[in-house]
């Protein structure tokens, strides 16, 4: 389940499609609750400054609710405090709409493709993937490509 804020109906449908493709690709049952917010450049800059000590606008920020676990996970892998009702709290994804629009133009593809990519990127971070080390980046990029293809969001 995704809780949305600041999104249009069309954006919600797109992000839900990407979420389904992400979980399917990873063989992970979706028993999570995730917050996805589309926010202003000022808000994402403020979050980036507070959380990462980087005073700059960015495209997407992810805030996982738990430490990475080997996938796939089951509800038995979590303690009672990890749940909201019958679902595990996965975390939050913050996406800057203006940055996504700018990047779509820069990369020569649609806003929908860029928004989908940023959502995919965010979901992968929440599920424990990262791109700090080169080999981790290669793994994450391969997952992103496969998920974007499965969601029919091609470059």
Residue, then its C-alpha position, 0 to 999 in steps of 0.5 A: x500500500x502506498x500513501x501519497x502526498x502531493x501527487x496527481x491521479x496520473x502520478x499515483x497510477x504510474x508510481x503504483x505500476x512501478x512499485x508492482x514491477x519492482x516487487x515482482x522483479x525482486x520476487x518480494x511479496x508486497x506487504x508494506x506500507x510506503x509513503x511517496x511524496x512529490x514535493x517542491x524544490x525548497x522542501x527537498x533541498x531542506x530535507x537534503x540539508x537536514x538529513x544528508x548535510x547537502x544544501x542542494x536540490x536533488x531529485x529523490x530522497x529515500x528514508x528506509x524504515x529498517x536496516x537492509x535485509x536479504x530479500x525476499x523477506x516475510x512478515x516473520x522477519x519483522x518485529x511488532x513495532x515494524x508494523x502498521x496494522x497488518x503491513x510493515x512500514x517500508x519507509x518514505x520516498x520524496x520526489x521533486x516534481x520540478x527536478x524530474x521535469x527538468x531531468x526529463x527534458x535534459x535526458x530527452x524522455x517523458x516526465x512519466x519515464x523520469x518520475x517512474x525511474x525516480x520512484x523505482x530508484x527510491x523503492x530499491x533504496x528502501x529495499x536495501x539497494x545502494x550505489x555507493x560502491x561501483x559493484x553495488x551501483x552495477x547491481x542497482x542499475x541492472x535492477x532499474x533497467x529490468x524494472x523500467x522495462x517491465x513497467x513499460x517505461x523505456x527511454 
